[in-house]
Amino acid sequence: MGVERSVTRWYIQRQLLEYELAHLEAQLEQGRPRSEDVMAAPQGVTAEGDNSSPEELLQKVAMAREKLKVLGHCPKPKMG
């Protein structure tokens, strides 16, 4: 059976947000992003992190967590 579009979209959005959150937390642990980290960032992750202060990184982490919270639970598939 196939998966409905809304479920697939939810999984993709969740995966992107989790990747962005992991990337930002790694930058925060390092203190400053490396150039190869910025180049490897997906389109959803902003590459302006070269001069980001720890406060800005904390704010971005909080925003990513809020987006993940707003995304909520996976919608139930109506098929099958």
Stockholm file with secondary structure:
# STOCKHOLM 1.0

chainA/1-80         MGVERSVTRWYIQRQLLEYELAHLEAQLEQGRPRSEDVMAAPQGVTAEGDNSSPEELLQKVAMAREKLKVLGHCPKPKMG
#=GR chainA/1-80 SS CCCCHHHHHHHHHHHHHHHHHHHHHHHHHHSSCCHHHHHTCCTTSCSCGGGCCHHHHHHHHHHHHHHHHHHCSCCCCCCC
#=GC SS_cons        CCCCHHHHHHHHHHHHHHHHHHHHHHHHHHSSCCHHHHHTCCTTSCSCGGGCCHHHHHHHHHHHHHHHHHHCSCCCCCCC
//
